[in-house]
């Protein structure tokens, strides 16, 4: 057995005059995770000491003694270096991530948005941020996505998870794949006791050396209530989604509020109703427009449906070590497991297994050393990791849940007060403005108070006096004035009024007086509160010119009088809004008789979503 590694720097240039000899190596490939590479070399080898250092890139190869072909075991980045042993047997051990670690080291930075794009377009854009990398992507629906400050690899995981797809390293260097996968690898794992001698040379058959099985229903769920980003009543739900496959959207009233959910009928028939509230905090609208809210609801549906498909089934997982594995196995492929017999643990029979079925490869580790070659597999009946496996393999890099990827909606209350005058010919118009910060309207209340006019000044008038002094007599002595009776015509009322024109004979000063009063003293203002006796009578309401008086149980203040009126106009505003809530609505108040003032308080209970202007 020959085993060696070629070493490269970060720029991809090969280092040293040749390969570094290794004593052992293993490569672990993981579905939906960054794999690992481990290798050991003699600690006394100067070439190994010089080349196998941190952040070196390595490609590991081996050649079996009885084989002329050379196989690439794997490639990765050295991130940890350890030296241990005895003076006679000193060993250099190196460990790091596989090629995908490059994607985990580049950030999407902030506000990377995609609106109604295919998985392929989004994935290509994300991977394009990493130099020299390419992606092959297929499957999924068009969707919205936003990424803020996460790694490219984590963004790809979130995208795939949302669409029920998977991520794995490509077959070539610096490539990554996204898809449904599940293709047959062509490999069969069989019990040696059942294998015929003729199968020894069959490359598609590997012999099982050890096997363990676990059947788990602990995380099982048959009815899922999905919630997206948000807090409290601001959570995104699937209410506005338009999808109904593979599960029909359903709703029930819970504590006075609609709760939307998905359920798997076949799983319920087998396991009963097992309810879970699922938080998918990475799903949020890109903006508060009706279209983006629908897109976000559809994205939430896609992710919830993919999750329920996987978690509504019992997970049967097998850990298998096999020999004579001559077919390259990749995570996401399917292998056929054929086993009939007892399962031993510590020399005791723990299970009897009779299985002949295809299973998902969730993790595969190829080991090469002085003892030969071996293949360790974790295979599962459902394409999801066991709970502990997911935490160890994926959680060590970054949490799978992309919490905080987008800005979350939250509850808000706005209140405005308006004072308006009103009479039968003068309506009171109240603006209700909903901006693009509003994600959803919860409630709009309109509180009205009717009252009479109140003035703080009033002319002090006696004997019906109403005069206009143009030039006043200097002495006020009537003997010096000439009086001439005149008539004044009122164009508004079409009436004649008697008056007098006083002319000072000596100074030609004159006084215009429009009443039968001879005094020439000035008119003064009296200060204080002076309240009218009339109030608005029979108040009606219209919104954007549509009369809603009857729908809101009006009219109000019939017969006049000061009244307090409280109206919930939420349904009427939503009716007028149609598909666009982000606009200004005009509430018009009229009265049939009377006059006065209306104090209007508008309270807007809403879910807002802080967004940047693009």
Buried (B, 14 or more C-beta within 10 A) or exposed (E): BEBBBBBBEEEEEEBEEEBBBBBBBBBBBBBBBBBBBBBBBBBBBEBBBEBBEEEBBBBBBBBBEEEEEEBEBBBBBBBEBEEEEEEEEEBBBBBBBBBBBBBBEBBBEEBBBBBBBBBBEBBBBBBEBBEEBEBBBBBBBBBBBBBBEBBBBBBBBBBBBBBBBBBBBBEEBBBBBBBBBEEEBBBBBBBEEEBEEEBEEBEEBBBBBEBBBEEEEEEBBBBBBBBBBBEEEBBBBBBBBEBEEEBEBBEEEEEEEEBBBBBBEEBBEEBEEBEBEBBBBBBBBBBBBBBBBBBBBBBBBBBBBBBBBBBBBBBBBBBBBBEBBBBBBBBBBBBBBBBEBEBEEEEEEEBEBEBEEBBBBBBBBBBBBEEEBBBBBBBBBBBBBBEEBBEEBBEEBBEBBBEEBBBBBBBBEBEEEBEBEBBBEEBBBBEBBBEBBBBBBBEBBBBBBBBBBEEEEEEEEEEEBBBEBEBBBEEEEEEBBEEEEEEEEEEEEEEEEEBBBBBBEEEEBBBBBBBEBEEBEEEEEEEEEEEBEBBBBBBBBBBBEEBBBEBBEBBBBEEBEEBEBEBEBBEBBEBBBEEEBBBEBBBBBBBEBBBBBBBBBBBBBBBBBEBEEE
